[in-house]
Amino acid sequence: MTEQLTPEHFLPHINKTFRVPGWPHPLTLQVVDIRRTEAREKENLPRQPFSLIFRGPPDEILPEGLYALWVDDGPSFELYVIPVHTVERDRQNYQASFN
């Protein structure tokens, strides 16, 4: 995908499974967190900053890095994914941020 990604690209995929080639565990998109900022209007920024939060299994952690994530029966996205501190022991959360 060559166009600039926006929250609208991901909103239809909340609760869908994403797969990373070569990684045995699926990730599930849990949240599309859109940050409303006045600076966007004042500075004419190209998009609203947003973050994606994915959930994966707790036992094996996907290392931080740039990955192609494929939505089951859908498109693929190239995202820089970071494991984040997760208090719940039944999962590991990951974040991809867009400024």
mmCIF file as gemmi writes it, N, C-alpha and C atoms, coordinates in Angstrom:
data_model
loop_
_atom_site.group_PDB
_atom_site.id
_atom_site.type_symbol
_atom_site.label_atom_id
_atom_site.label_alt_id
_atom_site.label_comp_id
_atom_site.label_asym_id
_atom_site.label_entity_id
_atom_site.label_seq_id
_atom_site.pdbx_PDB_ins_code
_atom_site.Cartn_x
_atom_site.Cartn_y
_atom_site.Cartn_z
_atom_site.occupancy
_atom_site.B_iso_or_equiv
_atom_site.pdbx_formal_charge
_atom_site.auth_seq_id
_atom_site.auth_asym_id
_atom_site.pdbx_PDB_model_num
ATOM 1 N N . MET Axp A 1 ? 0.856 -1.171 0 1 0 ? 1 A 1
ATOM 2 C CA . MET Axp A 1 ? 0 0 0 1 0 ? 1 A 1
ATOM 3 C C . MET Axp A 1 ? 0.898 1.229 0 1 0 ? 1 A 1
ATOM 4 N N . THR Axp A 2 ? 0.731 2.119 -0.984 1 0 ? 2 A 1
ATOM 5 C CA . THR Axp A 2 ? 1.61 3.273 -1.108 1 0 ? 2 A 1
ATOM 6 C C . THR Axp A 2 ? 0.989 4.566 -0.602 1 0 ? 2 A 1
ATOM 7 N N . GLU Axp A 3 ? -0.317 4.603 -0.427 1 0 ? 3 A 1
ATOM 8 C CA . GLU Axp A 3 ? -0.944 5.821 0.064 1 0 ? 3 A 1
ATOM 9 C C . GLU Axp A 3 ? -0.698 5.977 1.562 1 0 ? 3 A 1
ATOM 10 N N . GLN Axp A 4 ? -0.823 7.222 2.028 1 0 ? 4 A 1
ATOM 11 C CA . GLN Axp A 4 ? -0.629 7.487 3.454 1 0 ? 4 A 1
ATOM 12 C C . GLN Axp A 4 ? -1.762 6.847 4.251 1 0 ? 4 A 1
ATOM 13 N N . LEU Axp A 5 ? -1.401 6.066 5.249 1 0 ? 5 A 1
ATOM 14 C CA . LEU Axp A 5 ? -2.395 5.361 6.056 1 0 ? 5 A 1
ATOM 15 C C . LEU Axp A 5 ? -3.089 6.315 7.014 1 0 ? 5 A 1
ATOM 16 N N . THR Axp A 6 ? -4.373 6.098 7.208 1 0 ? 6 A 1
ATOM 17 C CA . THR Axp A 6 ? -5.201 6.886 8.117 1 0 ? 6 A 1
ATOM 18 C C . THR Axp A 6 ? -5.981 5.919 9.007 1 0 ? 6 A 1
ATOM 19 N N . PRO Axp A 7 ? -6.61 6.433 10.052 1 0 ? 7 A 1
ATOM 20 C CA . PRO Axp A 7 ? -7.42 5.544 10.901 1 0 ? 7 A 1
ATOM 21 C C . PRO Axp A 7 ? -8.499 4.801 10.117 1 0 ? 7 A 1
ATOM 22 N N . GLU Axp A 8 ? -9.024 5.426 9.081 1 0 ? 8 A 1
ATOM 23 C CA . GLU Axp A 8 ? -10.099 4.815 8.3 1 0 ? 8 A 1
ATOM 24 C C . GLU Axp A 8 ? -9.658 3.522 7.616 1 0 ? 8 A 1
ATOM 25 N N . HIS Axp A 9 ? -8.368 3.379 7.345 1 0 ? 9 A 1
ATOM 26 C CA . HIS Axp A 9 ? -7.872 2.129 6.772 1 0 ? 9 A 1
ATOM 27 C C . HIS Axp A 9 ? -8.015 0.956 7.749 1 0 ? 9 A 1
ATOM 28 N N . PHE Axp A 10 ? -7.997 1.248 9.045 1 0 ? 10 A 1
ATOM 29 C CA . PHE Axp A 10 ? -7.956 0.196 10.062 1 0 ? 10 A 1
ATOM 30 C C . PHE Axp A 10 ? -9.274 -0.014 10.798 1 0 ? 10 A 1
ATOM 31 N N . LEU Axp A 11 ? -10.128 0.993 10.862 1 0 ? 11 A 1
ATOM 32 C CA . LEU Axp A 11 ? -11.379 0.865 11.616 1 0 ? 11 A 1
ATOM 33 C C . LEU Axp A 11 ? -12.214 -0.355 11.2 1 0 ? 11 A 1
ATOM 34 N N . PRO Axp A 12 ? -12.303 -0.704 9.908 1 0 ? 12 A 1
ATOM 35 C CA . PRO Axp A 12 ? -13.086 -1.892 9.552 1 0 ? 12 A 1
ATOM 36 C C . PRO Axp A 12 ? -12.456 -3.21 10.004 1 0 ? 12 A 1
ATOM 37 N N . HIS Axp A 13 ? -11.214 -3.156 10.492 1 0 ? 13 A 1
ATOM 38 C CA . HIS Axp A 13 ? -10.492 -4.382 10.842 1 0 ? 13 A 1
ATOM 39 C C . HIS Axp A 13 ? -10.369 -4.606 12.355 1 0 ? 13 A 1
ATOM 40 N N . ILE Axp A 14 ? -11.071 -3.792 13.152 1 0 ? 14 A 1
ATOM 41 C CA . ILE Axp A 14 ? -11.058 -4.005 14.605 1 0 ? 14 A 1
ATOM 42 C C . ILE Axp A 14 ? -11.621 -5.397 14.894 1 0 ? 14 A 1
ATOM 43 N N . ASN Axp A 15 ? -10.942 -6.114 15.775 1 0 ? 15 A 1
ATOM 44 C CA . ASN Axp A 15 ? -11.26 -7.486 16.189 1 0 ? 15 A 1
ATOM 45 C C . ASN Axp A 15 ? -10.976 -8.526 15.101 1 0 ? 15 A 1
ATOM 46 N N . LYS Axp A 16 ? -10.292 -8.135 14.052 1 0 ? 16 A 1
ATOM 47 C CA . LYS Axp A 16 ? -9.897 -9.091 13.018 1 0 ? 16 A 1
ATOM 48 C C . LYS Axp A 16 ? -8.483 -9.594 13.285 1 0 ? 16 A 1
ATOM 49 N N . THR Axp A 17 ? -8.191 -10.743 12.706 1 0 ? 17 A 1
ATOM 50 C CA . THR Axp A 17 ? -6.891 -11.38 12.865 1 0 ? 17 A 1
ATOM 51 C C . THR Axp A 17 ? -5.92 -10.867 11.81 1 0 ? 17 A 1
ATOM 52 N N . PHE Axp A 18 ? -4.717 -10.503 12.271 1 0 ? 18 A 1
ATOM 53 C CA . PHE Axp A 18 ? -3.615 -10.098 11.407 1 0 ? 18 A 1
ATOM 54 C C . PHE Axp A 18 ? -2.524 -11.152 11.542 1 0 ? 18 A 1
ATOM 55 N N . ARG Axp A 19 ? -1.886 -11.465 10.444 1 0 ? 19 A 1
ATOM 56 C CA . ARG Axp A 19 ? -0.818 -12.464 10.453 1 0 ? 19 A 1
ATOM 57 C C . ARG Axp A 19 ? 0.474 -11.848 9.946 1 0 ? 19 A 1
ATOM 58 N N . VAL Axp A 20 ? 1.586 -12.261 10.571 1 0 ? 20 A 1
ATOM 59 C CA . VAL Axp A 20 ? 2.924 -11.834 10.181 1 0 ? 20 A 1
ATOM 60 C C . VAL Axp A 20 ? 3.595 -13.04 9.529 1 0 ? 20 A 1
ATOM 61 N N . PRO Axp A 21 ? 3.99 -12.929 8.253 1 0 ? 21 A 1
ATOM 62 C CA . PRO Axp A 21 ? 4.659 -14.059 7.607 1 0 ? 21 A 1
ATOM 63 C C . PRO Axp A 21 ? 5.876 -14.526 8.414 1 0 ? 21 A 1
ATOM 64 N N . GLY Axp A 22 ? 5.954 -15.832 8.65 1 0 ? 22 A 1
ATOM 65 C CA . GLY Axp A 22 ? 7.066 -16.394 9.409 1 0 ? 22 A 1
ATOM 66 C C . GLY Axp A 22 ? 6.865 -16.38 10.91 1 0 ? 22 A 1
ATOM 67 N N . TRP Axp A 23 ? 5.792 -15.791 11.386 1 0 ? 23 A 1
ATOM 68 C CA . TRP Axp A 23 ? 5.493 -15.731 12.829 1 0 ? 23 A 1
ATOM 69 C C . TRP Axp A 23 ? 4.292 -16.635 13.075 1 0 ? 23 A 1
ATOM 70 N N . PRO Axp A 24 ? 4.38 -17.578 13.994 1 0 ? 24 A 1
ATOM 71 C CA . PRO Axp A 24 ? 3.312 -18.573 14.141 1 0 ? 24 A 1
ATOM 72 C C . PRO Axp A 24 ? 2.037 -18.082 14.829 1 0 ? 24 A 1
ATOM 73 N N . HIS Axp A 25 ? 2.087 -16.903 15.451 1 0 ? 25 A 1
ATOM 74 C CA . HIS Axp A 25 ? 0.951 -16.462 16.255 1 0 ? 25 A 1
ATOM 75 C C . HIS Axp A 25 ? 0.203 -15.303 15.592 1 0 ? 25 A 1
ATOM 76 N N . PRO Axp A 26 ? -1.123 -15.346 15.61 1 0 ? 26 A 1
ATOM 77 C CA . PRO Axp A 26 ? -1.893 -14.224 15.071 1 0 ? 26 A 1
ATOM 78 C C . PRO Axp A 26 ? -1.918 -13.055 16.053 1 0 ? 26 A 1
ATOM 79 N N . LEU Axp A 27 ? -2.118 -11.876 15.519 1 0 ? 27 A 1
ATOM 80 C CA . LEU Axp A 27 ? -2.356 -10.675 16.315 1 0 ? 27 A 1
ATOM 81 C C . LEU Axp A 27 ? -3.765 -10.209 16.007 1 0 ? 27 A 1
ATOM 82 N N . THR Axp A 28 ? -4.448 -9.679 17.007 1 0 ? 28 A 1
ATOM 83 C CA . THR Axp A 28 ? -5.807 -9.177 16.83 1 0 ? 28 A 1
ATOM 84 C C . THR Axp A 28 ? -5.811 -7.674 17.062 1 0 ? 28 A 1
ATOM 85 N N . LEU Axp A 29 ? -6.337 -6.923 16.097 1 0 ? 29 A 1
ATOM 86 C CA . LEU Axp A 29 ? -6.439 -5.468 16.268 1 0 ? 29 A 1
ATOM 87 C C . LEU Axp A 29 ? -7.527 -5.172 17.291 1 0 ? 29 A 1
ATOM 88 N N . GLN Axp A 30 ? -7.159 -4.534 18.383 1 0 ? 30 A 1
ATOM 89 C CA . GLN Axp A 30 ? -8.097 -4.241 19.46 1 0 ? 30 A 1
ATOM 90 C C . GLN Axp A 30 ? -8.619 -2.805 19.427 1 0 ? 30 A 1
ATOM 91 N N . VAL Axp A 31 ? -7.73 -1.847 19.136 1 0 ? 31 A 1
ATOM 92 C CA . VAL Axp A 31 ? -8.093 -0.434 19.263 1 0 ? 31 A 1
ATOM 93 C C . VAL Axp A 31 ? -7.438 0.365 18.149 1 0 ? 31 A 1
ATOM 94 N N . VAL Axp A 32 ? -8.192 1.316 17.605 1 0 ? 32 A 1
ATOM 95 C CA . VAL Axp A 32 ? -7.637 2.372 16.762 1 0 ? 32 A 1
ATOM 96 C C . VAL Axp A 32 ? -7.809 3.647 17.573 1 0 ? 32 A 1
ATOM 97 N N . ASP Axp A 33 ? -6.713 4.139 18.154 1 0 ? 33 A 1
ATOM 98 C CA . ASP Axp A 33 ? -6.732 5.284 19.066 1 0 ? 33 A 1
ATOM 99 C C . ASP Axp A 33 ? -6.397 6.544 18.269 1 0 ? 33 A 1
ATOM 100 N N . ILE Axp A 34 ? -7.405 7.379 18.024 1 0 ? 34 A 1
ATOM 101 C CA . ILE Axp A 34 ? -7.233 8.596 17.24 1 0 ? 34 A 1
ATOM 102 C C . ILE Axp A 34 ? -7.034 9.764 18.198 1 0 ? 34 A 1
ATOM 103 N N . ARG Axp A 35 ? -5.918 10.449 18.031 1 0 ? 35 A 1
ATOM 104 C CA . ARG Axp A 35 ? -5.605 11.604 18.886 1 0 ? 35 A 1
ATOM 105 C C . ARG Axp A 35 ? -6.046 12.881 18.197 1 0 ? 35 A 1
ATOM 106 N N . ARG Axp A 36 ? -7.036 13.502 18.746 1 0 ? 36 A 1
ATOM 107 C CA . ARG Axp A 36 ? -7.522 14.772 18.192 1 0 ? 36 A 1
ATOM 108 C C . ARG Axp A 36 ? -6.597 15.889 18.66 1 0 ? 36 A 1
ATOM 109 N N . THR Axp A 37 ? -6.058 16.638 17.729 1 0 ? 37 A 1
ATOM 110 C CA . THR Axp A 37 ? -5.168 17.741 18.095 1 0 ? 37 A 1
ATOM 111 C C . THR Axp A 37 ? -5.543 18.993 17.324 1 0 ? 37 A 1
ATOM 112 N N . GLU Axp A 38 ? -5.465 20.118 18.005 1 0 ? 38 A 1
ATOM 113 C CA . GLU Axp A 38 ? -5.704 21.394 17.343 1 0 ? 38 A 1
ATOM 114 C C . GLU Axp A 38 ? -4.549 21.74 16.412 1 0 ? 38 A 1
ATOM 115 N N . ALA Axp A 39 ? -3.357 21.201 16.697 1 0 ? 39 A 1
ATOM 116 C CA . ALA Axp A 39 ? -2.187 21.506 15.881 1 0 ? 39 A 1
ATOM 117 C C . ALA Axp A 39 ? -2.395 21.069 14.436 1 0 ? 39 A 1
ATOM 118 N N . ARG Axp A 40 ? -3.15 20.027 14.23 1 0 ? 40 A 1
ATOM 119 C CA . ARG Axp A 40 ? -3.379 19.546 12.867 1 0 ? 40 A 1
ATOM 120 C C . ARG Axp A 40 ? -4.048 20.634 12.032 1 0 ? 40 A 1
ATOM 121 N N . GLU Axp A 41 ? -5.065 21.268 12.579 1 0 ? 41 A 1
ATOM 122 C CA . GLU Axp A 41 ? -5.76 22.322 11.849 1 0 ? 41 A 1
ATOM 123 C C . GLU Axp A 41 ? -4.868 23.556 11.686 1 0 ? 41 A 1
ATOM 124 N N . LYS Axp A 42 ? -4.134 23.911 12.722 1 0 ? 42 A 1
ATOM 125 C CA . LYS Axp A 42 ? -3.291 25.111 12.686 1 0 ? 42 A 1
ATOM 126 C C . LYS Axp A 42 ? -2.1 24.945 11.748 1 0 ? 42 A 1
ATOM 127 N N . GLU Axp A 43 ? -1.495 23.776 11.748 1 0 ? 43 A 1
ATOM 128 C CA . GLU Axp A 43 ? -0.271 23.554 10.985 1 0 ? 43 A 1
ATOM 129 C C . GLU Axp A 43 ? -0.527 22.822 9.667 1 0 ? 43 A 1
ATOM 130 N N . ASN Axp A 44 ? -1.789 22.524 9.38 1 0 ? 44 A 1
ATOM 131 C CA . ASN Axp A 44 ? -2.156 21.823 8.152 1 0 ? 44 A 1
ATOM 132 C C . ASN Axp A 44 ? -1.394 20.507 8.007 1 0 ? 44 A 1
ATOM 133 N N . LEU Axp A 45 ? -1.361 19.721 9.089 1 0 ? 45 A 1
ATOM 134 C CA . LEU Axp A 45 ? -0.7 18.421 9.064 1 0 ? 45 A 1
ATOM 135 C C . LEU Axp A 45 ? -1.46 17.473 8.15 1 0 ? 45 A 1
ATOM 136 N N . PRO Axp A 46 ? -0.772 16.532 7.505 1 0 ? 46 A 1
ATOM 137 C CA . PRO Axp A 46 ? -1.417 15.669 6.529 1 0 ? 46 A 1
ATOM 138 C C . PRO Axp A 46 ? -2.424 14.668 7.115 1 0 ? 46 A 1
ATOM 139 N N . ARG Axp A 47 ? -2.282 14.32 8.363 1 0 ? 47 A 1
ATOM 140 C CA . ARG Axp A 47 ? -3.24 13.388 8.969 1 0 ? 47 A 1
ATOM 141 C C . ARG Axp A 47 ? -3.265 13.573 10.478 1 0 ? 47 A 1
ATOM 142 N N . GLN Axp A 48 ? -4.331 13.091 11.061 1 0 ? 48 A 1
ATOM 143 C CA . GLN Axp A 48 ? -4.482 13.078 12.515 1 0 ? 48 A 1
ATOM 144 C C . GLN Axp A 48 ? -3.591 11.971 13.072 1 0 ? 48 A 1
ATOM 145 N N . PRO Axp A 49 ? -2.792 12.243 14.104 1 0 ? 49 A 1
ATOM 146 C CA . PRO Axp A 49 ? -1.997 11.166 14.712 1 0 ? 49 A 1
ATOM 147 C C . PRO Axp A 49 ? -2.917 10.08 15.277 1 0 ? 49 A 1
ATOM 148 N N . PHE Axp A 50 ? -2.466 8.827 15.158 1 0 ? 50 A 1
ATOM 149 C CA . PHE Axp A 50 ? -3.248 7.716 15.706 1 0 ? 50 A 1
ATOM 150 C C . PHE Axp A 50 ? -2.32 6.547 16.012 1 0 ? 50 A 1
ATOM 151 N N . SER Axp A 51 ? -2.831 5.63 16.826 1 0 ? 51 A 1
ATOM 152 C CA . SER Axp A 51 ? -2.102 4.415 17.187 1 0 ? 51 A 1
ATOM 153 C C . SER Axp A 51 ? -3.016 3.212 17.029 1 0 ? 51 A 1
ATOM 154 N N . LEU Axp A 52 ? -2.392 2.087 16.746 1 0 ? 52 A 1
ATOM 155 C CA . LEU Axp A 52 ? -3.098 0.806 16.7 1 0 ? 52 A 1
ATOM 156 C C . LEU Axp A 52 ? -2.614 -0.034 17.865 1 0 ? 52 A 1
ATOM 157 N N . ILE Axp A 53 ? -3.514 -0.71 18.525 1 0 ? 53 A 1
ATOM 158 C CA . ILE Axp A 53 ? -3.162 -1.635 19.599 1 0 ? 53 A 1
ATOM 159 C C . ILE Axp A 53 ? -3.606 -3.037 19.175 1 0 ? 53 A 1
ATOM 160 N N . PHE Axp A 54 ? -2.63 -3.935 19.144 1 0 ? 54 A 1
ATOM 161 C CA . PHE Axp A 54 ? -2.872 -5.333 18.797 1 0 ? 54 A 1
ATOM 162 C C . PHE Axp A 54 ? -2.698 -6.194 20.041 1 0 ? 54 A 1
ATOM 163 N N . ARG Axp A 55 ? -3.372 -7.342 20.049 1 0 ? 55 A 1
ATOM 164 C CA . ARG Axp A 55 ? -3.229 -8.32 21.13 1 0 ? 55 A 1
ATOM 165 C C . ARG Axp A 55 ? -2.657 -9.599 20.54 1 0 ? 55 A 1
ATOM 166 N N . GLY Axp A 56 ? -1.673 -10.161 21.245 1 0 ? 56 A 1
ATOM 167 C CA . GLY Axp A 56 ? -1.092 -11.432 20.851 1 0 ? 56 A 1
ATOM 168 C C . GLY Axp A 56 ? -0.985 -12.344 22.055 1 0 ? 56 A 1
ATOM 169 N N . PRO Axp A 57 ? -0.482 -13.543 21.865 1 0 ? 57 A 1
ATOM 170 C CA . PRO Axp A 57 ? -0.349 -14.481 22.982 1 0 ? 57 A 1
ATOM 171 C C . PRO Axp A 57 ? 0.74 -14.019 23.956 1 0 ? 57 A 1
ATOM 172 N N . PRO Axp A 58 ? 0.639 -14.425 25.219 1 0 ? 58 A 1
ATOM 173 C CA . PRO Axp A 58 ? 1.578 -13.94 26.229 1 0 ? 58 A 1
ATOM 174 C C . PRO Axp A 58 ? 2.913 -14.671 26.259 1 0 ? 58 A 1
ATOM 175 N N . ASP Axp A 59 ? 2.988 -15.838 25.659 1 0 ? 59 A 1
ATOM 176 C CA . ASP Axp A 59 ? 4.148 -16.692 25.888 1 0 ? 59 A 1
ATOM 177 C C . ASP Axp A 59 ? 5.331 -16.432 24.96 1 0 ? 59 A 1
ATOM 178 N N . GLU Axp A 60 ? 5.106 -15.911 23.781 1 0 ? 60 A 1
ATOM 179 C CA . GLU Axp A 60 ? 6.189 -15.643 22.842 1 0 ? 60 A 1
ATOM 180 C C . GLU Axp A 60 ? 5.98 -14.238 22.283 1 0 ? 60 A 1
ATOM 181 N N . ILE Axp A 61 ? 7.008 -13.388 22.361 1 0 ? 61 A 1
ATOM 182 C CA . ILE Axp A 61 ? 6.861 -11.984 21.996 1 0 ? 61 A 1
ATOM 183 C C . ILE Axp A 61 ? 7.474 -11.72 20.625 1 0 ? 61 A 1
ATOM 184 N N . LEU Axp A 62 ? 6.699 -11.074 19.767 1 0 ? 62 A 1
ATOM 185 C CA . LEU Axp A 62 ? 7.186 -10.636 18.467 1 0 ? 62 A 1
ATOM 186 C C . LEU Axp A 62 ? 8.146 -9.474 18.712 1 0 ? 62 A 1
ATOM 187 N N . PRO Axp A 63 ? 9.404 -9.561 18.253 1 0 ? 63 A 1
ATOM 188 C CA . PRO Axp A 63 ? 10.353 -8.47 18.486 1 0 ? 63 A 1
ATOM 189 C C . PRO Axp A 63 ? 9.936 -7.191 17.766 1 0 ? 63 A 1
ATOM 190 N N . GLU Axp A 64 ? 10.335 -6.066 18.313 1 0 ? 64 A 1
ATOM 191 C CA . GLU Axp A 64 ? 10.094 -4.782 17.677 1 0 ? 64 A 1
ATOM 192 C C . GLU Axp A 64 ? 10.666 -4.791 16.27 1 0 ? 64 A 1
ATOM 193 N N . GLY Axp A 65 ? 9.904 -4.242 15.314 1 0 ? 65 A 1
ATOM 194 C CA . GLY Axp A 65 ? 10.421 -4.176 13.961 1 0 ? 65 A 1
ATOM 195 C C . GLY Axp A 65 ? 9.362 -3.857 12.929 1 0 ? 65 A 1
ATOM 196 N N . LEU Axp A 66 ? 9.815 -3.745 11.683 1 0 ? 66 A 1
ATOM 197 C CA . LEU Axp A 66 ? 8.947 -3.472 10.546 1 0 ? 66 A 1
ATOM 198 C C . LEU Axp A 66 ? 8.464 -4.797 9.967 1 0 ? 66 A 1
ATOM 199 N N . TYR Axp A 67 ? 7.142 -4.951 9.883 1 0 ? 67 A 1
ATOM 200 C CA . TYR Axp A 67 ? 6.546 -6.207 9.436 1 0 ? 67 A 1
ATOM 201 C C . TYR Axp A 67 ? 5.424 -5.945 8.435 1 0 ? 67 A 1
ATOM 202 N N . ALA Axp A 68 ? 5.223 -6.905 7.557 1 0 ? 68 A 1
ATOM 203 C CA . ALA Axp A 68 ? 4.017 -6.937 6.731 1 0 ? 68 A 1
ATOM 204 C C . ALA Axp A 68 ? 2.973 -7.684 7.54 1 0 ? 68 A 1
ATOM 205 N N . LEU Axp A 69 ? 1.855 -7.05 7.817 1 0 ? 69 A 1
ATOM 206 C CA . LEU Axp A 69 ? 0.75 -7.686 8.538 1 0 ? 69 A 1
ATOM 207 C C . LEU Axp A 69 ? -0.391 -7.88 7.559 1 0 ? 69 A 1
ATOM 208 N N . TRP Axp A 70 ? -0.87 -9.11 7.47 1 0 ? 70 A 1
ATOM 209 C CA . TRP Axp A 70 ? -1.942 -9.467 6.547 1 0 ? 70 A 1
ATOM 210 C C . TRP Axp A 70 ? -3.223 -9.689 7.328 1 0 ? 70 A 1
ATOM 211 N N . VAL Axp A 71 ? -4.279 -8.998 6.94 1 0 ? 71 A 1
ATOM 212 C CA . VAL Axp A 71 ? -5.593 -9.208 7.541 1 0 ? 71 A 1
ATOM 213 C C . VAL Axp A 71 ? -6.18 -10.464 6.906 1 0 ? 71 A 1
ATOM 214 N N . ASP Axp A 72 ? -6.727 -11.347 7.728 1 0 ? 72 A 1
ATOM 215 C CA . ASP Axp A 72 ? -7.398 -12.527 7.161 1 0 ? 72 A 1
ATOM 216 C C . ASP Axp A 72 ? -8.472 -12.058 6.182 1 0 ? 72 A 1
ATOM 217 N N . ASP Axp A 73 ? -8.425 -12.562 4.971 1 0 ? 73 A 1
ATOM 218 C CA . ASP Axp A 73 ? -9.377 -12.201 3.911 1 0 ? 73 A 1
ATOM 219 C C . ASP Axp A 73 ? -9.409 -10.696 3.645 1 0 ? 73 A 1
ATOM 220 N N . GLY Axp A 74 ? -8.25 -10.045 3.763 1 0 ? 74 A 1
ATOM 221 C CA . GLY Axp A 74 ? -8.221 -8.608 3.542 1 0 ? 74 A 1
ATOM 222 C C . GLY Axp A 74 ? -6.866 -8.129 3.06 1 0 ? 74 A 1
ATOM 223 N N . PRO Axp A 75 ? -6.611 -6.843 3.219 1 0 ? 75 A 1
ATOM 224 C CA . PRO Axp A 75 ? -5.371 -6.251 2.719 1 0 ? 75 A 1
ATOM 225 C C . PRO Axp A 75 ? -4.183 -6.545 3.629 1 0 ? 75 A 1
ATOM 226 N N . SER Axp A 76 ? -3.033 -6.093 3.19 1 0 ? 76 A 1
ATOM 227 C CA . SER Axp A 76 ? -1.827 -6.155 4.026 1 0 ? 76 A 1
ATOM 228 C C . SER Axp A 76 ? -1.337 -4.738 4.265 1 0 ? 76 A 1
ATOM 229 N N . PHE Axp A 77 ? -0.628 -4.569 5.379 1 0 ? 77 A 1
ATOM 230 C CA . PHE Axp A 77 ? -0.075 -3.277 5.753 1 0 ? 77 A 1
ATOM 231 C C . PHE Axp A 77 ? 1.35 -3.494 6.225 1 0 ? 77 A 1
ATOM 232 N N . GLU Axp A 78 ? 2.247 -2.604 5.867 1 0 ? 78 A 1
ATOM 233 C CA . GLU Axp A 78 ? 3.608 -2.654 6.393 1 0 ? 78 A 1
ATOM 234 C C . GLU Axp A 78 ? 3.664 -1.691 7.569 1 0 ? 78 A 1
ATOM 235 N N . LEU Axp A 79 ? 3.89 -2.251 8.774 1 0 ? 79 A 1
ATOM 236 C CA . LEU Axp A 79 ? 3.82 -1.475 10.008 1 0 ? 79 A 1
ATOM 237 C C . LEU Axp A 79 ? 5.047 -1.719 10.868 1 0 ? 79 A 1
ATOM 238 N N . TYR Axp A 80 ? 5.463 -0.674 11.586 1 0 ? 80 A 1
ATOM 239 C CA . TYR Axp A 80 ? 6.51 -0.82 12.588 1 0 ? 80 A 1
ATOM 240 C C . TYR Axp A 80 ? 5.795 -1.134 13.897 1 0 ? 80 A 1
ATOM 241 N N . VAL Axp A 81 ? 5.997 -2.33 14.394 1 0 ? 81 A 1
ATOM 242 C CA . VAL Axp A 81 ? 5.263 -2.841 15.557 1 0 ? 81 A 1
ATOM 243 C C . VAL Axp A 81 ? 6.201 -2.917 16.756 1 0 ? 81 A 1
ATOM 244 N N . ILE Axp A 82 ? 5.706 -2.468 17.899 1 0 ? 82 A 1
ATOM 245 C CA . ILE Axp A 82 ? 6.492 -2.452 19.135 1 0 ? 82 A 1
ATOM 246 C C . ILE Axp A 82 ? 5.722 -3.186 20.233 1 0 ? 82 A 1
ATOM 247 N N . PRO Axp A 83 ? 6.337 -4.178 20.883 1 0 ? 83 A 1
ATOM 248 C CA . PRO Axp A 83 ? 5.677 -4.761 22.054 1 0 ? 83 A 1
ATOM 249 C C . PRO Axp A 83 ? 5.657 -3.713 23.171 1 0 ? 83 A 1
ATOM 250 N N . VAL Axp A 84 ? 4.543 -3.611 23.869 1 0 ? 84 A 1
ATOM 251 C CA . VAL Axp A 84 ? 4.408 -2.625 24.943 1 0 ? 84 A 1
ATOM 252 C C . VAL Axp A 84 ? 4.126 -3.331 26.259 1 0 ? 84 A 1
ATOM 253 N N . HIS Axp A 85 ? 4.426 -2.633 27.345 1 0 ? 85 A 1
ATOM 254 C CA . HIS Axp A 85 ? 4.164 -3.196 28.674 1 0 ? 85 A 1
ATOM 255 C C . HIS Axp A 85 ? 2.684 -3.561 28.774 1 0 ? 85 A 1
ATOM 256 N N . THR Axp A 86 ? 2.42 -4.8 29.161 1 0 ? 86 A 1
ATOM 257 C CA . THR Axp A 86 ? 1.052 -5.308 29.262 1 0 ? 86 A 1
ATOM 258 C C . THR Axp A 86 ? 0.855 -5.877 30.66 1 0 ? 86 A 1
ATOM 259 N N . VAL Axp A 87 ? -0.046 -5.275 31.418 1 0 ? 87 A 1
ATOM 260 C CA . VAL Axp A 87 ? -0.301 -5.705 32.796 1 0 ? 87 A 1
ATOM 261 C C . VAL Axp A 87 ? -1.005 -7.056 32.834 1 0 ? 87 A 1
ATOM 262 N N . GLU Axp A 88 ? -1.96 -7.254 31.93 1 0 ? 88 A 1
ATOM 263 C CA . GLU Axp A 88 ? -2.711 -8.504 31.9 1 0 ? 88 A 1
ATOM 264 C C . GLU Axp A 88 ? -1.783 -9.645 31.507 1 0 ? 88 A 1
ATOM 265 N N . ARG Axp A 89 ? -1.866 -10.763 32.22 1 0 ? 89 A 1
ATOM 266 C CA . ARG Axp A 89 ? -0.975 -11.902 31.971 1 0 ? 89 A 1
ATOM 267 C C . ARG Axp A 89 ? -1.468 -12.84 30.874 1 0 ? 89 A 1
ATOM 268 N N . ASP Axp A 90 ? -2.699 -12.613 30.412 1 0 ? 90 A 1
ATOM 269 C CA . ASP Axp A 90 ? -3.257 -13.522 29.406 1 0 ? 90 A 1
ATOM 270 C C . ASP Axp A 90 ? -2.959 -13.078 27.971 1 0 ? 90 A 1
ATOM 271 N N . ARG Axp A 91 ? -2.157 -12.02 27.799 1 0 ? 91 A 1
ATOM 272 C CA . ARG Axp A 91 ? -1.849 -11.524 26.457 1 0 ? 91 A 1
ATOM 273 C C . ARG Axp A 91 ? -0.608 -10.632 26.469 1 0 ? 91 A 1
ATOM 274 N N . GLN Axp A 92 ? -0.129 -10.352 25.279 1 0 ? 92 A 1
ATOM 275 C CA . GLN Axp A 92 ? 0.929 -9.357 25.065 1 0 ? 92 A 1
ATOM 276 C C . GLN Axp A 92 ? 0.373 -8.34 24.078 1 0 ? 92 A 1
ATOM 277 N N . ASN Axp A 93 ? 0.447 -7.054 24.428 1 0 ? 93 A 1
ATOM 278 C CA . ASN Axp A 93 ? -0.035 -6.005 23.536 1 0 ? 93 A 1
ATOM 279 C C . ASN Axp A 93 ? 1.118 -5.44 22.707 1 0 ? 93 A 1
ATOM 280 N N . TYR Axp A 94 ? 0.746 -4.941 21.534 1 0 ? 94 A 1
ATOM 281 C CA . TYR Axp A 94 ? 1.681 -4.331 20.599 1 0 ? 94 A 1
ATOM 282 C C . TYR Axp A 94 ? 1.087 -3.022 20.111 1 0 ? 94 A 1
ATOM 283 N N . GLN Axp A 95 ? 1.97 -2.09 19.746 1 0 ? 95 A 1
ATOM 284 C CA . GLN Axp A 95 ? 1.505 -0.789 19.265 1 0 ? 95 A 1
ATOM 285 C C . GLN Axp A 95 ? 2.19 -0.435 17.962 1 0 ? 95 A 1
ATOM 286 N N . ALA Axp A 96 ? 1.421 0.198 17.066 1 0 ? 96 A 1
ATOM 287 C CA . ALA Axp A 96 ? 1.959 0.817 15.861 1 0 ? 96 A 1
ATOM 288 C C . ALA Axp A 96 ? 1.445 2.253 15.869 1 0 ? 96 A 1
ATOM 289 N N . SER Axp A 97 ? 2.344 3.233 15.806 1 0 ? 97 A 1
ATOM 290 C CA . SER Axp A 97 ? 1.952 4.651 15.919 1 0 ? 97 A 1
ATOM 291 C C . SER Axp A 97 ? 2.174 5.378 14.608 1 0 ? 97 A 1
ATOM 292 N N . PHE Axp A 98 ? 1.3 6.349 14.364 1 0 ? 98 A 1
ATOM 293 C CA . PHE Axp A 98 ? 1.359 7.175 13.165 1 0 ? 98 A 1
ATOM 294 C C . PHE Axp A 98 ? 1.267 8.636 13.589 1 0 ? 98 A 1
ATOM 295 N N . ASN Axp A 99 ? 2.242 9.429 13.188 1 0 ? 99 A 1
ATOM 296 C CA . ASN Axp A 99 ? 2.242 10.862 13.535 1 0 ? 99 A 1
ATOM 297 C C . ASN Axp A 99 ? 1.876 11.7 12.338 1 0 ? 99 A 1
